């Protein structure tokens, strides 16, 4: 495995749409998988900075940031590449776009692996809420404190 990070290109959209759809269908098992469609990706990342992780040219993960609010909106890694450091690399890349000294994200409470990942990376739960996918934690990180940020 040789992971490289780069900015997403317009030509990546199909691969990113597939990864986004498949990941949500696999992860959010409490939801009807039919609610996740390929066209969701372009709508839900519009105006965001998107960076990708590639293994020998194949996209294996991505992160998107709404830079105006230093909000990490999406972080997805293909199931075959999870727990191998790809998420940490993408998170570090995303934090480079956060200029206010802190970053925020929402993590669904039922998504236990993601919640454990963010807590391990130093994120703190600052409040709880609910959206169409269920209850979530709003998490925050002072951008100089994440172990992943040091890469």
N, C-alpha and C positions, 0 to 999 in steps of 0.2 A: 504494500500500500504506500503510495506516494501522494500525499495531499498537498494541493496548491490552492491558494485563495486568490480570488480576483473579483472585480466588479462584474455584475451580471450584464450580459449583452442582449440586445433585442432578439437575436437568434436563439437565445436560451429559453425563451418563453414557453415553448411546448414542453420541454423537459421539466421546467420548473412547475408548470401547471400539473403535470402528471405526478411529480413528487409530492406536491402540496395536497392534491386530491387523495392519493394513496395513503399518505401519512395520516391525514385526518380520519380517513375511514378505518384505518388500523388502530389508531390511538384512542379515538373518542368512541369506544365501544358502546357506550350508553346512548348514543345518538343513532338515528336511522341513517345508514350510510348513503342513502339516496339524496340527502340534503347537501352533500359535498359534491360539487360539480367542477369540471376543469376550468370553466370560465370564471370561477371565483377568484383564482389567483390574480389575474390582471386587474380586477376591480378592487380587491382587498390590499393590493400593494401599490396602487396608483399614487404617485407622488413620493414614494418612499425610496430610500437608498437600499439596493439589494446587492448583497455580496454572496458569492457561491464558493463552495468547496468542491474540488474536483480530484478524482483519482485517475491519473493518466488520461485526463481530458474528459472523463465522464462525470457529470454533476452528481454528487452524492449528498449534498446538503445546501441549505441557504439560510440567510438571515436577512430580515428587512427592518429598517429603522425609519421612524417618522422623526426626522432630524429637528423639526421645529420644537418638539416637546421632549427630545432625548428619550423617545419611547421605542423600545425594542418590540416590534409588533409580531414578528414571526421568527421562529427558529425551528427548522425541521432538518432531520438527518435520516437518510435512508436506513431502514432497519438493519441491513447488513453491515452498516458502518457505525452503529450506535455503540457506546461504551468503549470507544477507541480514541477518544480525544478530539474528534471532529467537532462536536458541539462546543467544546471549550475554545477551539481555534476560531470558530465562527463568532462566538460571543466576544472574544477579545477583539476581533475585527470590528464588530458592531460598536463596541465601546469607544473606538477611535473616532466615531462620528458624534459622540455625545460631548458637548462642549460646556455644559452648565456645572459640571462637577458632580452630577448624579444622573443616573439612568433609572428608568422605570419600565416595568412590564407587567402583564397580567398572566397568571398561571392558573389554569383550572384546577380546583382542589382535587377532583377525581383523577387527574393525571399525575399519579403518585411518582412515576419515574422522573418526570420533568420537575416536579416540586422538589424532590430530593437533589436533583442536579443543581438547581438554582441555589438552594440552601448551602450545598457543598461549595459552590462558587462564591459564597459570601453575601448573597442577597438576603434582605430582611423583609419580612411581611409587614406592611404598614397599614393596610386596611383590607376589608373583604367586600365583595360585591357579588352581583349576579348578572349574567347576560343570557343570551339565547341558548348557549351551550351548557349552562349551569353555574354553580357558585365558583368564584375565583378569588385568588389572593392578588392584591396589588402589591408588587414587590419593588424594592428600591435598592440601589447600590451606589455608594460613593465611588466614582469611577476610578479612583486611585487604589481601591482596596481589593479588587478581584485578583485571585491568583492567575486567572486566564489572561488578564489584561497585561501581564508582564511579558508575554510572548513577543 
